[in-house]
Amino acid sequence: MKQISSGSEKFFAPKKDPPSPRLPVSPSPRLPVSPSPRLPGITVLS
């Protein structure tokens, strides 16, 4: 469980950091990544 949690955090961290400063609306063109910046999946589905 520790490996999964640490792995997910590492994956979310790098993906969330670079696209945020460069593209303020890269993961979701409808939402400026303000409602759910932690979970890109929810933003995309929403």
PyMOL Python script that loads the backbone (N, CA, C, O; Angstrom):
from pymol import cmd

cmd.read_pdbstr("""\
ATOM      1  N   MET A   1       0.848  -1.208   0.000  1.00  0.00           N
ATOM      2  CA  MET A   1       0.000   0.000   0.000  1.00  0.00           C
ATOM      3  C   MET A   1       0.880   1.253   0.000  1.00  0.00           C
ATOM      4  O   MET A   1       0.554   2.256  -0.635  1.00  0.00           O
ATOM      5  N   LYS A   2       1.988   1.177   0.718  1.00  0.00           N
ATOM      6  CA  LYS A   2       2.886   2.335   0.777  1.00  0.00           C
ATOM      7  C   LYS A   2       3.462   2.635  -0.610  1.00  0.00           C
ATOM      8  O   LYS A   2       3.589   3.793  -1.006  1.00  0.00           O
ATOM      9  N   GLN A   3       3.806   1.575  -1.334  1.00  0.00           N
ATOM     10  CA  GLN A   3       4.388   1.766  -2.671  1.00  0.00           C
ATOM     11  C   GLN A   3       3.363   2.420  -3.608  1.00  0.00           C
ATOM     12  O   GLN A   3       3.702   3.314  -4.383  1.00  0.00           O
ATOM     13  N   ILE A   4       2.121   1.970  -3.528  1.00  0.00           N
ATOM     14  CA  ILE A   4       1.075   2.517  -4.404  1.00  0.00           C
ATOM     15  C   ILE A   4       0.832   4.001  -4.109  1.00  0.00           C
ATOM     16  O   ILE A   4       0.736   4.820  -5.023  1.00  0.00           O
ATOM     17  N   SER A   5       0.733   4.332  -2.809  1.00  0.00           N
ATOM     18  CA  SER A   5       0.460   5.723  -2.432  1.00  0.00           C
ATOM     19  C   SER A   5       1.607   6.627  -2.875  1.00  0.00           C
ATOM     20  O   SER A   5       1.379   7.691  -3.452  1.00  0.00           O
ATOM     21  N   SER A   6       2.845   6.199  -2.603  1.00  0.00           N
ATOM     22  CA  SER A   6       4.004   7.010  -2.965  1.00  0.00           C
ATOM     23  C   SER A   6       4.098   7.135  -4.486  1.00  0.00           C
ATOM     24  O   SER A   6       4.435   8.197  -5.010  1.00  0.00           O
ATOM     25  N   GLY A   7       3.796   6.040  -5.190  1.00  0.00           N
ATOM     26  CA  GLY A   7       3.861   6.066  -6.649  1.00  0.00           C
ATOM     27  C   GLY A   7       2.836   7.024  -7.230  1.00  0.00           C
ATOM     28  O   GLY A   7       3.149   7.806  -8.127  1.00  0.00           O
ATOM     29  N   SER A   8       1.608   6.965  -6.718  1.00  0.00           N
ATOM     30  CA  SER A   8       0.550   7.833  -7.233  1.00  0.00           C
ATOM     31  C   SER A   8       0.911   9.298  -6.983  1.00  0.00           C
ATOM     32  O   SER A   8       0.704  10.151  -7.847  1.00  0.00           O
ATOM     33  N   GLU A   9       1.445   9.581  -5.813  1.00  0.00           N
ATOM     34  CA  GLU A   9       1.819  10.963  -5.486  1.00  0.00           C
ATOM     35  C   GLU A   9       2.883  11.468  -6.457  1.00  0.00           C
ATOM     36  O   GLU A   9       2.818  12.602  -6.930  1.00  0.00           O
ATOM     37  N   LYS A  10       3.863  10.612  -6.747  1.00  0.00           N
ATOM     38  CA  LYS A  10       4.942  11.019  -7.652  1.00  0.00           C
ATOM     39  C   LYS A  10       4.384  11.266  -9.059  1.00  0.00           C
ATOM     40  O   LYS A  10       4.788  12.209  -9.739  1.00  0.00           O
ATOM     41  N   PHE A  11       3.458  10.413  -9.481  1.00  0.00           N
ATOM     42  CA  PHE A  11       2.897  10.567 -10.824  1.00  0.00           C
ATOM     43  C   PHE A  11       2.039  11.825 -10.915  1.00  0.00           C
ATOM     44  O   PHE A  11       2.107  12.563 -11.897  1.00  0.00           O
ATOM     45  N   PHE A  12       1.240  12.060  -9.891  1.00  0.00           N
ATOM     46  CA  PHE A  12       0.360  13.240  -9.907  1.00  0.00           C
ATOM     47  C   PHE A  12       1.170  14.529  -9.785  1.00  0.00           C
ATOM     48  O   PHE A  12       0.860  15.530 -10.431  1.00  0.00           O
ATOM     49  N   ALA A  13       2.204  14.495  -8.955  1.00  0.00           N
ATOM     50  CA  ALA A  13       3.014  15.693  -8.713  1.00  0.00           C
ATOM     51  C   ALA A  13       3.636  16.228 -10.004  1.00  0.00           C
ATOM     52  O   ALA A  13       3.417  17.393 -10.337  1.00  0.00           O
ATOM     53  N   PRO A  14       4.400  15.423 -10.738  1.00  0.00           N
ATOM     54  CA  PRO A  14       5.061  15.913 -11.951  1.00  0.00           C
ATOM     55  C   PRO A  14       4.064  16.343 -13.022  1.00  0.00           C
ATOM     56  O   PRO A  14       4.289  17.336 -13.714  1.00  0.00           O
ATOM     57  N   LYS A  15       2.969  15.607 -13.164  1.00  0.00           N
ATOM     58  CA  LYS A  15       1.978  15.950 -14.185  1.00  0.00           C
ATOM     59  C   LYS A  15       1.235  17.234 -13.819  1.00  0.00           C
ATOM     60  O   LYS A  15       0.837  18.005 -14.691  1.00  0.00           O
ATOM     61  N   LYS A  16       1.055  17.449 -12.512  1.00  0.00           N
ATOM     62  CA  LYS A  16       0.299  18.627 -12.071  1.00  0.00           C
ATOM     63  C   LYS A  16       1.177  19.875 -12.100  1.00  0.00           C
ATOM     64  O   LYS A  16       0.690  20.970 -12.382  1.00  0.00           O
ATOM     65  N   ASP A  17       2.482  19.715 -11.806  1.00  0.00           N
ATOM     66  CA  ASP A  17       3.372  20.875 -11.727  1.00  0.00           C
ATOM     67  C   ASP A  17       3.665  21.497 -13.097  1.00  0.00           C
ATOM     68  O   ASP A  17       3.381  22.679 -13.290  1.00  0.00           O
ATOM     69  N   PRO A  18       4.226  20.741 -14.058  1.00  0.00           N
ATOM     70  CA  PRO A  18       4.605  21.323 -15.346  1.00  0.00           C
ATOM     71  C   PRO A  18       3.426  21.904 -16.131  1.00  0.00           C
ATOM     72  O   PRO A  18       3.533  23.033 -16.611  1.00  0.00           O
ATOM     73  N   PRO A  19       2.310  21.188 -16.284  1.00  0.00           N
ATOM     74  CA  PRO A  19       1.199  21.704 -17.083  1.00  0.00           C
ATOM     75  C   PRO A  19       0.509  22.914 -16.455  1.00  0.00           C
ATOM     76  O   PRO A  19      -0.089  23.724 -17.163  1.00  0.00           O
ATOM     77  N   SER A  20       0.589  23.039 -15.137  1.00  0.00           N
ATOM     78  CA  SER A  20      -0.088  24.152 -14.470  1.00  0.00           C
ATOM     79  C   SER A  20       0.509  25.510 -14.866  1.00  0.00           C
ATOM     80  O   SER A  20      -0.220  26.371 -15.359  1.00  0.00           O
ATOM     81  N   PRO A  21       1.825  25.722 -14.662  1.00  0.00           N
ATOM     82  CA  PRO A  21       2.428  27.020 -14.980  1.00  0.00           C
ATOM     83  C   PRO A  21       2.453  27.309 -16.479  1.00  0.00           C
ATOM     84  O   PRO A  21       2.330  28.462 -16.893  1.00  0.00           O
ATOM     85  N   ARG A  22       2.608  26.282 -17.277  1.00  0.00           N
ATOM     86  CA  ARG A  22       2.696  26.487 -18.727  1.00  0.00           C
ATOM     87  C   ARG A  22       1.305  26.651 -19.340  1.00  0.00           C
ATOM     88  O   ARG A  22       1.043  27.611 -20.065  1.00  0.00           O
ATOM     89  N   LEU A  23       0.419  25.700 -19.039  1.00  0.00           N
ATOM     90  CA  LEU A  23      -0.950  25.792 -19.567  1.00  0.00           C
ATOM     91  C   LEU A  23      -1.942  25.798 -18.415  1.00  0.00           C
ATOM     92  O   LEU A  23      -2.140  24.771 -17.767  1.00  0.00           O
ATOM     93  N   PRO A  24      -2.572  26.945 -18.150  1.00  0.00           N
ATOM     94  CA  PRO A  24      -3.525  27.080 -17.046  1.00  0.00           C
ATOM     95  C   PRO A  24      -4.816  26.308 -17.310  1.00  0.00           C
ATOM     96  O   PRO A  24      -5.653  26.174 -16.417  1.00  0.00           O
ATOM     97  N   VAL A  25      -4.978  25.804 -18.522  1.00  0.00           N
ATOM     98  CA  VAL A  25      -6.194  25.052 -18.840  1.00  0.00           C
ATOM     99  C   VAL A  25      -5.840  23.887 -19.760  1.00  0.00           C
ATOM    100  O   VAL A  25      -6.477  23.682 -20.793  1.00  0.00           O
ATOM    101  N   SER A  26      -4.810  23.125 -19.370  1.00  0.00           N
ATOM    102  CA  SER A  26      -4.371  22.029 -20.235  1.00  0.00           C
ATOM    103  C   SER A  26      -5.170  20.750 -19.990  1.00  0.00           C
ATOM    104  O   SER A  26      -5.619  20.128 -20.953  1.00  0.00           O
ATOM    105  N   PRO A  27      -5.365  20.331 -18.722  1.00  0.00           N
ATOM    106  CA  PRO A  27      -6.115  19.105 -18.445  1.00  0.00           C
ATOM    107  C   PRO A  27      -7.606  19.257 -18.743  1.00  0.00           C
ATOM    108  O   PRO A  27      -8.250  18.307 -19.189  1.00  0.00           O
ATOM    109  N   SER A  28      -8.146  20.425 -18.502  1.00  0.00           N
ATOM    110  CA  SER A  28      -9.582  20.615 -18.751  1.00  0.00           C
ATOM    111  C   SER A  28      -9.847  22.023 -19.288  1.00  0.00           C
ATOM    112  O   SER A  28      -9.764  22.996 -18.537  1.00  0.00           O
ATOM    113  N   PRO A  29     -10.163  22.138 -20.570  1.00  0.00           N
ATOM    114  CA  PRO A  29     -10.403  23.444 -21.198  1.00  0.00           C
ATOM    115  C   PRO A  29     -11.639  24.136 -20.631  1.00  0.00           C
ATOM    116  O   PRO A  29     -11.761  25.359 -20.704  1.00  0.00           O
ATOM    117  N   ARG A  30     -12.549  23.355 -20.071  1.00  0.00           N
ATOM    118  CA  ARG A  30     -13.770  23.948 -19.503  1.00  0.00           C
ATOM    119  C   ARG A  30     -13.511  24.459 -18.092  1.00  0.00           C
ATOM    120  O   ARG A  30     -14.030  25.500 -17.689  1.00  0.00           O
ATOM    121  N   LEU A  31     -12.695  23.705 -17.344  1.00  0.00           N
ATOM    122  CA  LEU A  31     -12.392  24.119 -15.968  1.00  0.00           C
ATOM    123  C   LEU A  31     -10.927  24.508 -15.851  1.00  0.00           C
ATOM    124  O   LEU A  31     -10.062  23.731 -16.255  1.00  0.00           O
ATOM    125  N   PRO A  32     -10.619  25.677 -15.313  1.00  0.00           N
ATOM    126  CA  PRO A  32      -9.244  26.164 -15.167  1.00  0.00           C
ATOM    127  C   PRO A  32      -8.477  25.429 -14.070  1.00  0.00           C
ATOM    128  O   PRO A  32      -7.597  26.007 -13.434  1.00  0.00           O
ATOM    129  N   VAL A  33      -8.805  24.176 -13.851  1.00  0.00           N
ATOM    130  CA  VAL A  33      -8.093  23.352 -12.859  1.00  0.00           C
ATOM    131  C   VAL A  33      -8.191  23.972 -11.478  1.00  0.00           C
ATOM    132  O   VAL A  33      -7.271  23.843 -10.670  1.00  0.00           O
ATOM    133  N   SER A  34      -9.298  24.644 -11.203  1.00  0.00           N
ATOM    134  CA  SER A  34      -9.448  25.254  -9.876  1.00  0.00           C
ATOM    135  C   SER A  34     -10.287  24.363  -8.956  1.00  0.00           C
ATOM    136  O   SER A  34      -9.975  24.258  -7.770  1.00  0.00           O
ATOM    137  N   PRO A  35     -11.342  23.718  -9.467  1.00  0.00           N
ATOM    138  CA  PRO A  35     -12.196  22.882  -8.611  1.00  0.00           C
ATOM    139  C   PRO A  35     -11.477  21.627  -8.141  1.00  0.00           C
ATOM    140  O   PRO A  35     -11.633  21.234  -6.985  1.00  0.00           O
ATOM    141  N   SER A  36     -10.692  20.987  -9.005  1.00  0.00           N
ATOM    142  CA  SER A  36     -10.005  19.752  -8.600  1.00  0.00           C
ATOM    143  C   SER A  36      -8.622  19.655  -9.241  1.00  0.00           C
ATOM    144  O   SER A  36      -8.419  18.874 -10.171  1.00  0.00           O
ATOM    145  N   PRO A  37      -7.666  20.453  -8.740  1.00  0.00           N
ATOM    146  CA  PRO A  37      -6.294  20.425  -9.261  1.00  0.00           C
ATOM    147  C   PRO A  37      -5.549  19.175  -8.799  1.00  0.00           C
ATOM    148  O   PRO A  37      -4.518  18.817  -9.369  1.00  0.00           O
ATOM    149  N   ARG A  38      -6.073  18.513  -7.767  1.00  0.00           N
ATOM    150  CA  ARG A  38      -5.394  17.323  -7.241  1.00  0.00           C
ATOM    151  C   ARG A  38      -5.738  16.097  -8.077  1.00  0.00           C
ATOM    152  O   ARG A  38      -4.885  15.239  -8.303  1.00  0.00           O
ATOM    153  N   LEU A  39      -6.990  16.012  -8.538  1.00  0.00           N
ATOM    154  CA  LEU A  39      -7.400  14.842  -9.323  1.00  0.00           C
ATOM    155  C   LEU A  39      -7.762  15.259 -10.742  1.00  0.00           C
ATOM    156  O   LEU A  39      -8.863  15.753 -10.982  1.00  0.00           O
ATOM    157  N   PRO A  40      -6.829  15.061 -11.695  1.00  0.00           N
ATOM    158  CA  PRO A  40      -7.081  15.423 -13.089  1.00  0.00           C
ATOM    159  C   PRO A  40      -8.168  14.550 -13.704  1.00  0.00           C
ATOM    160  O   PRO A  40      -8.872  14.985 -14.615  1.00  0.00           O
ATOM    161  N   GLY A  41      -8.310  13.321 -13.211  1.00  0.00           N
ATOM    162  CA  GLY A  41      -9.323  12.403 -13.747  1.00  0.00           C
ATOM    163  C   GLY A  41     -10.720  12.955 -13.553  1.00  0.00           C
ATOM    164  O   GLY A  41     -11.534  12.931 -14.477  1.00  0.00           O
ATOM    165  N   ILE A  42     -11.007  13.454 -12.354  1.00  0.00           N
ATOM    166  CA  ILE A  42     -12.331  13.999 -12.050  1.00  0.00           C
ATOM    167  C   ILE A  42     -12.603  15.222 -12.938  1.00  0.00           C
ATOM    168  O   ILE A  42     -13.710  15.396 -13.447  1.00  0.00           O
ATOM    169  N   THR A  43     -11.589  16.052 -13.114  1.00  0.00           N
ATOM    170  CA  THR A  43     -11.760  17.253 -13.921  1.00  0.00           C
ATOM    171  C   THR A  43     -12.091  16.880 -15.366  1.00  0.00           C
ATOM    172  O   THR A  43     -12.964  17.485 -15.989  1.00  0.00           O
ATOM    173  N   VAL A  44     -11.387  15.883 -15.887  1.00  0.00           N
ATOM    174  CA  VAL A  44     -11.612  15.465 -17.272  1.00  0.00           C
ATOM    175  C   VAL A  44     -13.018  14.887 -17.414  1.00  0.00           C
ATOM    176  O   VAL A  44     -13.735  15.207 -18.362  1.00  0.00           O
ATOM    177  N   LEU A  45     -13.405  14.031 -16.463  1.00  0.00           N
ATOM    178  CA  LEU A  45     -14.732  13.416 -16.516  1.00  0.00           C
ATOM    179  C   LEU A  45     -15.806  14.495 -16.387  1.00  0.00           C
ATOM    180  O   LEU A  45     -16.824  14.454 -17.077  1.00  0.00           O
ATOM    181  N   SER A  46     -15.570  15.455 -15.500  1.00  0.00           N
ATOM    182  CA  SER A  46     -16.559  16.504 -15.292  1.00  0.00           C
ATOM    183  C   SER A  46     -16.626  17.388 -16.539  1.00  0.00           C
ATOM    184  O   SER A  46     -17.402  18.342 -16.578  1.00  0.00           O
TER     185      SER A  46
END
""", "prot")
cmd.dss("prot")
cmd.show_as("cartoon", "prot")
cmd.util.cbc("prot")
cmd.orient("prot")
